[in-house]
Amino acid sequence: MTVQPTEKVWKFKPDKSLSEAITKTVFNDEPCYYLGEFNLQHEGKTGRIRFQVLRVVRNDKLVTAYVPLGSAGNFTANQFQTWGGQVVDGRGTAWHTVAELRDMADELRGQKPLQIEHTDLQSAFRNHAEEKKHWPNRHSTFGRKGSLVRA
């Protein structure tokens, strides 16, 4: 499912202060600059909670909402971020609404997490050290059919 941006574009002024305005409610038709899902520690609770972090435009300013989605163990997808606008020359623009970015988040949440192949660093280090010894003599450490030749 592809989400098309709305025809309306919202302008806002980015806040340069270190404090951020936080809200507890967001509406689907509000302009949304940013959506991210992260596993964070919830106040006063043990374990990690999956939060949806939304930056919405209200009264030409960005307001942040932290929406708890449940225990982090219930989510198999990786944490992610998606942008619904940009800031250029001190002026912000939001192209998407909260509903549009949440549709994108549902799609990203449904994807399988990336599988990272673990490398054997000790073997790679030994191979590199052996290859380095052969460089001055211009010898190869690989034999016929790509087999490793030890000297």
C-alpha positions as YAML, in Angstrom:
chain: A
units: angstrom
residues:
- id: 1
  name: MET
  ca: [0.00, 0.00, 0.00]
- id: 2
  name: THR
  ca: [1.48, 3.36, -1.00]
- id: 3
  name: VAL
  ca: [0.57, 6.44, 0.95]
- id: 4
  name: GLN
  ca: [0.24, 9.61, -1.08]
- id: 5
  name: PRO
  ca: [0.85, 12.94, 0.62]
- id: 6
  name: THR
  ca: [-2.10, 15.23, 1.08]
- id: 7
  name: GLU
  ca: [-2.50, 18.15, -1.27]
- id: 8
  name: LYS
  ca: [-2.20, 20.58, 1.61]
- id: 9
  name: VAL
  ca: [1.23, 21.63, 2.89]
- id: 10
  name: TRP
  ca: [1.67, 23.04, 6.41]
- id: 11
  name: LYS
  ca: [4.34, 25.58, 7.30]
- id: 12
  name: PHE
  ca: [5.86, 25.89, 10.77]
- id: 13
  name: LYS
  ca: [8.73, 27.55, 12.55]
- id: 14
  name: PRO
  ca: [11.20, 25.10, 14.16]
- id: 15
  name: ASP
  ca: [11.78, 25.66, 17.87]
- id: 16
  name: LYS
  ca: [15.43, 26.46, 18.63]
- id: 17
  name: SER
  ca: [15.14, 26.11, 22.38]
- id: 18
  name: LEU
  ca: [16.18, 22.94, 24.17]
- id: 19
  name: SER
  ca: [12.74, 22.40, 25.70]
- id: 20
  name: GLU
  ca: [10.00, 20.67, 23.79]
- id: 21
  name: ALA
  ca: [6.24, 20.93, 24.10]
- id: 22
  name: ILE
  ca: [4.68, 17.56, 24.91]
- id: 23
  name: THR
  ca: [1.07, 16.56, 24.37]
- id: 24
  name: LYS
  ca: [-0.92, 13.47, 25.32]
- id: 25
  name: THR
  ca: [-3.40, 13.54, 22.44]
- id: 26
  name: VAL
  ca: [-2.95, 13.57, 18.69]
- id: 27
  name: PHE
  ca: [-5.59, 13.51, 15.98]
- id: 28
  name: ASN
  ca: [-5.34, 11.72, 12.66]
- id: 29
  name: ASP
  ca: [-5.98, 14.86, 10.61]
- id: 30
  name: GLU
  ca: [-3.16, 16.88, 12.21]
- id: 31
  name: PRO
  ca: [-0.08, 17.69, 10.11]
- id: 32
  name: CYS
  ca: [2.81, 15.45, 11.16]
- id: 33
  name: TYR
  ca: [6.48, 16.26, 10.65]
- id: 34
  name: TYR
  ca: [8.01, 13.05, 12.08]
- id: 35
  name: LEU
  ca: [7.10, 9.56, 13.34]
- id: 36
  name: GLY
  ca: [9.46, 7.12, 15.01]
- id: 37
  name: GLU
  ca: [9.01, 3.88, 16.93]
- id: 38
  name: PHE
  ca: [11.50, 3.09, 19.66]
- id: 39
  name: ASN
  ca: [11.88, 0.67, 22.55]
- id: 40
  name: LEU
  ca: [12.26, 2.92, 25.61]
- id: 41
  name: GLN
  ca: [12.18, 2.54, 29.37]
- id: 42
  name: HIS
  ca: [8.77, 3.54, 30.75]
- id: 43
  name: GLU
  ca: [8.74, 5.67, 33.88]
- id: 44
  name: GLY
  ca: [8.36, 3.60, 37.03]
- id: 45
  name: LYS
  ca: [8.14, 0.26, 35.21]
- id: 46
  name: THR
  ca: [10.58, -2.53, 34.54]
- id: 47
  name: GLY
  ca: [11.17, -3.74, 31.04]
- id: 48
  name: ARG
  ca: [11.09, -1.88, 27.75]
- id: 49
  name: ILE
  ca: [8.00, -0.42, 26.10]
- id: 50
  name: ARG
  ca: [7.56, 0.30, 22.39]
- id: 51
  name: PHE
  ca: [6.70, 3.99, 21.95]
- id: 52
  name: GLN
  ca: [5.48, 5.82, 18.88]
- id: 53
  name: VAL
  ca: [7.03, 9.30, 18.91]
- id: 54
  name: LEU
  ca: [5.10, 11.87, 16.84]
- id: 55
  name: ARG
  ca: [6.08, 15.47, 16.11]
- id: 56
  name: VAL
  ca: [2.89, 17.28, 15.04]
- id: 57
  name: VAL
  ca: [2.38, 20.88, 13.95]
- id: 58
  name: ARG
  ca: [0.12, 22.93, 16.23]
- id: 59
  name: ASN
  ca: [-0.17, 26.72, 16.07]
- id: 60
  name: ASP
  ca: [2.85, 26.84, 13.74]
- id: 61
  name: LYS
  ca: [5.05, 25.02, 16.28]
- id: 62
  name: LEU
  ca: [6.17, 21.42, 16.71]
- id: 63
  name: VAL
  ca: [4.64, 19.44, 19.58]
- id: 64
  name: THR
  ca: [5.86, 15.97, 20.60]
- id: 65
  name: ALA
  ca: [3.62, 13.06, 21.60]
- id: 66
  name: TYR
  ca: [4.83, 9.76, 23.10]
- id: 67
  name: VAL
  ca: [2.23, 7.05, 22.46]
- id: 68
  name: PRO
  ca: [2.88, 3.69, 24.23]
- id: 69
  name: LEU
  ca: [2.21, 0.71, 21.95]
- id: 70
  name: GLY
  ca: [2.89, -2.13, 24.39]
- id: 71
  name: SER
  ca: [5.72, -4.35, 25.53]
- id: 72
  name: ALA
  ca: [8.79, -4.23, 23.29]
- id: 73
  name: GLY
  ca: [8.88, -8.04, 23.28]
- id: 74
  name: ASN
  ca: [5.63, -8.13, 21.29]
- id: 75
  name: PHE
  ca: [7.27, -6.41, 18.30]
- id: 76
  name: THR
  ca: [9.52, -8.31, 15.91]
- id: 77
  name: ALA
  ca: [10.24, -5.38, 13.57]
- id: 78
  name: ASN
  ca: [13.26, -3.16, 14.09]
- id: 79
  name: GLN
  ca: [12.91, 0.35, 15.48]
- id: 80
  name: PHE
  ca: [12.44, 2.92, 12.72]
- id: 81
  name: GLN
  ca: [11.89, 6.58, 11.84]
- id: 82
  name: THR
  ca: [9.97, 8.17, 9.01]
- id: 83
  name: TRP
  ca: [9.80, 11.83, 8.05]
- id: 84
  name: GLY
  ca: [6.73, 13.71, 6.92]
- id: 85
  name: GLY
  ca: [8.39, 17.04, 6.20]
- id: 86
  name: GLN
  ca: [11.61, 19.01, 6.14]
- id: 87
  name: VAL
  ca: [13.29, 22.14, 7.48]
- id: 88
  name: VAL
  ca: [15.10, 24.38, 4.97]
- id: 89
  name: ASP
  ca: [16.63, 27.75, 5.82]
- id: 90
  name: GLY
  ca: [14.87, 27.87, 9.20]
- id: 91
  name: ARG
  ca: [11.41, 27.21, 7.74]
- id: 92
  name: GLY
  ca: [9.63, 23.94, 8.25]
- id: 93
  name: THR
  ca: [7.19, 22.19, 5.95]
- id: 94
  name: ALA
  ca: [4.98, 19.18, 6.78]
- id: 95
  name: TRP
  ca: [3.52, 17.17, 3.89]
- id: 96
  name: HIS
  ca: [1.79, 14.31, 5.71]
- id: 97
  name: THR
  ca: [-0.89, 13.91, 8.35]
- id: 98
  name: VAL
  ca: [-0.71, 11.70, 11.44]
- id: 99
  name: ALA
  ca: [-2.96, 9.11, 9.72]
- id: 100
  name: GLU
  ca: [-0.67, 8.91, 6.67]
- id: 101
  name: LEU
  ca: [2.49, 8.42, 8.72]
- id: 102
  name: ARG
  ca: [0.73, 5.85, 10.92]
- id: 103
  name: ASP
  ca: [-0.22, 3.91, 7.77]
- id: 104
  name: MET
  ca: [3.46, 3.95, 6.78]
- id: 105
  name: ALA
  ca: [4.40, 2.80, 10.29]
- id: 106
  name: ASP
  ca: [1.96, -0.13, 10.08]
- id: 107
  name: GLU
  ca: [3.58, -1.15, 6.81]
- id: 108
  name: LEU
  ca: [7.12, -0.88, 8.24]
- id: 109
  name: ARG
  ca: [6.11, -2.73, 11.39]
- id: 110
  name: GLY
  ca: [4.87, -5.63, 9.26]
- id: 111
  name: GLN
  ca: [8.25, -6.15, 7.59]
- id: 112
  name: LYS
  ca: [10.64, -8.82, 8.81]
- id: 113
  name: PRO
  ca: [13.66, -7.52, 10.75]
- id: 114
  name: LEU
  ca: [17.02, -7.38, 8.98]
- id: 115
  name: GLN
  ca: [19.19, -10.44, 9.55]
- id: 116
  name: ILE
  ca: [22.77, -9.44, 10.35]
- id: 117
  name: GLU
  ca: [25.41, -12.05, 9.63]
- id: 118
  name: HIS
  ca: [27.96, -12.25, 12.43]
- id: 119
  name: THR
  ca: [31.57, -12.33, 11.27]
- id: 120
  name: ASP
  ca: [34.46, -14.25, 12.79]
- id: 121
  name: LEU
  ca: [36.84, -11.37, 13.55]
- id: 122
  name: GLN
  ca: [39.65, -13.54, 14.90]
- id: 123
  name: SER
  ca: [39.90, -15.60, 11.70]
- id: 124
  name: ALA
  ca: [39.66, -12.48, 9.58]
- id: 125
  name: PHE
  ca: [42.49, -10.87, 11.58]
- id: 126
  name: ARG
  ca: [44.73, -13.96, 11.20]
- id: 127
  name: ASN
  ca: [44.05, -14.13, 7.45]
- id: 128
  name: HIS
  ca: [44.79, -10.43, 7.05]
- id: 129
  name: ALA
  ca: [48.05, -10.75, 9.01]
- id: 130
  name: GLU
  ca: [49.15, -13.69, 6.85]
- id: 131
  name: GLU
  ca: [48.28, -11.87, 3.63]
- id: 132
  name: LYS
  ca: [50.22, -8.84, 4.85]
- id: 133
  name: LYS
  ca: [53.37, -11.00, 5.28]
- id: 134
  name: HIS
  ca: [53.16, -12.06, 1.61]
- id: 135
  name: TRP
  ca: [52.68, -8.55, 0.18]
- id: 136
  name: PRO
  ca: [56.39, -7.53, 0.04]
- id: 137
  name: ASN
  ca: [57.23, -10.67, -2.00]
- id: 138
  name: ARG
  ca: [54.10, -10.28, -4.13]
- id: 139
  name: HIS
  ca: [52.90, -13.76, -3.21]
- id: 140
  name: SER
  ca: [49.24, -14.67, -3.07]
- id: 141
  name: THR
  ca: [47.73, -16.45, -0.11]
- id: 142
  name: PHE
  ca: [45.11, -18.06, -2.34]
- id: 143
  name: GLY
  ca: [45.80, -21.19, -4.34]
- id: 144
  name: ARG
  ca: [43.94, -22.98, -7.11]
- id: 145
  name: LYS
  ca: [40.16, -22.67, -7.10]
- id: 146
  name: GLY
  ca: [40.29, -20.04, -4.35]
- id: 147
  name: SER
  ca: [41.67, -22.36, -1.65]
- id: 148
  name: LEU
  ca: [43.74, -20.71, 1.07]
- id: 149
  name: VAL
  ca: [47.48, -21.56, 0.87]
- id: 150
  name: ARG
  ca: [49.40, -21.34, 4.14]
- id: 151
  name: ALA
  ca: [53.14, -20.71, 3.96]
...
